[in-house]
Structures are given as structure tokens and as C-alpha cells.
Amino acid sequence: MRAIKYHGVQDLELVNIEKPVAGPGQVVVKVAYCGVCGTDMHAYNHPGIFNWELVLGHEGVGVVEEVGEGVTCVKVGDRVAVGPPGDCGSCYSCNTGHPNTCANAFPNTLGIGPGTQGAYAEYVLSKFPENELFVIPEGMPFEQAVLFDLLGVGFHAVRRSELKLGDNAVIFGCGSIGLGTIQSAKLAGARTVIAFDTNISTHKRAYDSGADYVFEPTEEGMKKAMELLAHEGGAHVCYEAAGHSTALAGAIELCMPNGQVMIIGSDGRPFELVSAALGPMEYDLKFSFTYTKEEIHQLFEMIRMGTFKTDMFQILKAPLEDVEKMIVAQTQGTVDVARVLLTPNGEM
């Protein structure tokens, strides 16, 4: 079968590998779509994300094609999303209610862990189906369900934050993760949501997601935001969803004293923090990582009920062999969509 292998920065290869076979407790999924994630784009453009070879793709949806002995959570023909494994059940994180930071999950996550085979391929093998396969609700199209990963990241970040009803929130980055964060913050009860992005074309999507104000992260934009936040001297919670050091610096600048900065974006470049400048403000700097399987179930139900909207997420479908062209185009801004979806098997 065809797959896209990552060898390193700006080095992808279309390869032919063996189609997986389901062993006991395993499931083979025929991939309908796989989203091109911002993490994949960072890994393509910058060192320090993946220092190993693998087949990319961790935002896959498809149809169960083969079920191994002992599997009861899904059956052949089920439509599923393929997420991170998590929940090994034996590490400290899992046993203290934090399965998204499972000590054994990251290296086994398809399309992320060293040597794994993700969903930039015609088929993918799920070795942990009870934890990494989410049955898609009846009537929900693949085009909606495939957004589970990008929506789940912002959803989890807001749930993990200290945002309360009536608080003000600032989001840096109006890409797909940022849009999910904006909508989650508004649903969580944020009084005012202010968003920032250098790309003007994303501003409408930010408004459609629930932002009350959207600015460019210029001196003038930062000044306007601070005027709106003058009563508290900043936002209660600032979310960094761009994966860039300047966005993190902006989030810290607009955070109120004793406020919280949630760091969502992934960036392999170092960032300098000056404790003498930040300590007197007693900021709470907190990281957020992926999501839990229960949160995906919650999201799917909210999407099905119409509580969580997805119509602002414009998508572009592309064949597997165009992945590098799509990554470059998105990086250069010549393709401006919320998600590029690869179609390894054509339209299903």
C-alpha cells in the first residue's frame, strides 16, 4: 500500500509498504481522510519536533476493515476516528486521572511515535482499539468527524484552564487549534474573547467561531486589546495556540496580574523567560497537551447536537502524493483553509 514517510526536515517520501494485518486484539482501518496537522507542518519545516523516521498522520478517520480475535469495541464496517492510545492503566498519569500524559502513549501514538505508521497511508493498524478508536455518531459525515483532533486540543486546553463564567480570554493564533479554543472559551462562559492572528484572512473564521474582537498582533492591535482589558489590567486567561515564541510573549504581555497563560502550541525553538520580570506578576504558566478519549466522546455529542459548530472550518481535499505541495502552500499562505484532508483511497 502507499504511504508517506518522514525522513526529516523537508524530506518526505511516497513509499510502498505492506498492508497491515489485524492480530489478536488489533483492528485494521481503511483511511478515508487524514488531516494535515500543524504539528506535521512544524516537523516538516523545523528541527526538534520529530528526530526519528515514521509514517506521518495522526488525524485519521475511516472504516473498520478487519477485526482481530478478542476485539469487541468495534466491528467490521464501523466508521471510526483514530486517536492517541493513552490509558495504559499502569503508569502514574493514568492512575491519577491524566491519561493524555500517559507515560506509554506518546511513543505508541500513530503518526507521532518513533517508527510508527500513521494515517498518511491507505490503511492503518490500531493496536489499542479500546483506547484509540472512537466510533463516529450516525449521520455525522467524515468531514466533520476528522476535525476531532484539532477541536479536541482547544477543548481540552479550555477545560484544563482556570477560565470561569464572566472572565476575559485572549487567544493568540486563529489557525484550526485557535478556532477550537475560541469556540470552547465562549461556550465555557468567557465574557469577552479577543483573538490575534497575523493572517487577515483568518479573522472572519475567528469571528464565526465566537471571537468578540480580532486584531493583528501589532503594537496597535495590542494597545486596542489592552484598552478593552483595562479594568482588570489584562485577560484572566491567555491561550497561546500559534506555536511561536512571539505569540507566547504576546500572551504573557496581555495576561492580568495573577492570571493564567495556557501554552497549547508546539514549537521546537527555545524561548527565554525572565523570572525577574514575570515573578512579581505571579503568572500561572500552564501547558496543555492533546485531549482525553472522554473529551472526544463529549465533543462528538456536542457536534451532533449542534452545540459545537464546525461550518467555519473550510477544508481542502488532496491526494496522498500532494502532501508536500500542500504543506509548502499552507506555510507560504497560498492555500488558506482550516484543514487540508488527504484522501489515501480517493473518495470513500
C-alpha positions, 0 to 999 in steps of 0.5 A: 500500500502507499504511504508517506514517510518522514525522513526529516526536515523537508524530506518526505517520501511516497513509499510502498509498504505492506498492508497491515494485518489485524492480530489478536486484539488489533483492528485494521482501518481503511483511511478515508481522510487524514488531516494535515496537522500543524504539528506535521507542518512544524516537523516538516519545516523545523528541527526538534519536533520529530528526530526519528523516521515514521509514517506521518498522520495522526488525524485519521478517520475511516472504516473498520476493515478487519477485526482481530480475535478478542476485539469487541469495541468495534466491528467490521464496517464501523466508521471510526476516528483514530486517536492517541492510545493513552490509558495504559492503566499502569503508569502514574498519569493514568492512575491519577486521572491524566491519561493524555500524559500517559507515560506509554502513549506518546511513543505508541501514538500513530503518526507521532511515535518513533517508527510508527505508521500513521494515517498518511497511508491507505490503511492503518493498524490500531493496536489499542482499539479500546483506547484509540478508536472512537466510533463516529455518531450516525449521520455525522459525515467524515468531514466533520468527524476528522476535525476531532483532533484539532477541536479536541486540543482547544477543548481540552486546553479550555477545560484544563484552564482556570477560565470561569463564567464572566472572565476575559480570554485572549487567544493568540493564533486563529489557525484550526487549534485557535478556532477550537479554543475560541469556540470552547472559551465562549461556550465555557462562559468567557465574557469577552474573547479577543483573538490575534492572528497575523493572517487577515484572512483568518479573522472572519473564521475567528469571528464565526467561531465566537471571537468578540474582537480580532486584531493583528498582533501589532503594537496597535492591535495590542494597545486596542486589546489592552484598552478593552482589558483595562479594568482588570489590567489584562485577560484572566486567561491567555491561550497561546495556540500559534506555536511561536515564541512571539505569540507566547510573549504576546500572551504573557504581555496581555495576561492580568496580574495573577492570571493564567497563560495556557501554552497549547502550541508546539514549537521546537525553538527555545524561548527565554523567560525572565523570572525577574520580570514575570515573578512579581506578576505571579503568572500561572504558566500552564501547558496543555497537551492533546485531549482525553478519549472522554473529551472526544466522546463529549465533543462528538455529542456536542457536534451532533447536537449542534452545540459545537459548530464546525461550518467555519472550518473550510477544508481542502481535499488532496491526494496522498502524493500532494502532501508536500505541495500542500504543506509548502502552500499552507506555510507560504499562505497560498492555500488558506483553509482550516484543514487540508484532508488527504484522501489515501483511497480517493473518495470513500 
